[in-house]
Amino acid sequence: MDADNVFETRTLFQIGNYQGAINAGQSLNLKTERERTERDVLVYRSYVAQGNYDIVLSEISPSNPSHDLQAVRLLATYLSDSSSKSNVVSTIQQWMSENATAGNSTVQIISGLVYSHELTFDEALRVLHQNNTLEGHALTTQILIRIDRLDLAEKELAVMKSIDEDATISQLTQAWLNIALGGEKPQEAYYIFKEMEMKYTGTPLLLNGRAVACMHLKKWEEAERLLLDSSEKNPKDPDTIANLITCYTHTKKPQEVINRYITQLRTNAPNHPWSVQLKAAEESFERNLSRYAV
């Protein structure tokens, strides 16, 4: 069996250690084009996750022949320029109609991510249906959780386990599904995240996972501690800010403190699902209010 030379870079990306993934990827001396492409995709997606969109847009030329890298460039464009969203979606629709791009796994995953941001989950599931990678199945499971189809999410996770039950991304997906299932399952999720923190390091992604499990278990003080630890690692991490808002709302922290985090989230992460949903709720409220204006 061939050695998985990109394993460390992939794992670091999956647990949210984006700088670690960049450092590991840049140190690799790879022989095959397939490995180099996967490495480059992971490194540039790590820059995207950090919000360093300009690096991606300047280093990946619009004429780059790699469909994988063009997909990452498209994601950076989408997240960095709100006025580009309709053009990005149009590009994805065009790619999905062309054989050369429609069958590319990176294109499928990036398309699924963009459609998820757009809240067009049917389209996301449609493009991911033909993706047989663990990440593709993981993203499909996340979407099914968001639309409350936990029955289908469990089936998707079963497919992941049949491919590689011990893979990091399979374990993470199991943890998020456990949280969604509720009952005693969030406790199992808590231990999965904690074990990964002990094995690797406490990244914001892992700390947020454990904090969300704590909130489902009504362990608010521990959730707050974990989220503040995450905030120290990355004060601008949108998931941390969103979860602090939730935590502080439940623990009845002063409204001015909560409002401060809301402002920070809307400013730094307008595309975050929490920000998008809040904006939609406010617009709905304004529309309804105008109906009764005298």
MORA-V226290 format. One record per helix or strand of 3 or more residues. SS is the DSSP state (H for helix, E for strand). FROM is the first residue (numbers start at 1). LEN is the number of residues. If there is no record, write none. Layout:
SS,FROM,LEN + SS,FROM,LEN
This chain:
H,7,8 + H,18,9 + H,33,18 + H,53,7 + H,67,14 + H,82,15 + H,99,4 + H,105,13 + H,121,8 + H,134,13 + H,150,15 + H,168,14 + H,185,15 + H,204,13 + H,220,14 + H,238,13 + H,255,14 + H,273,19
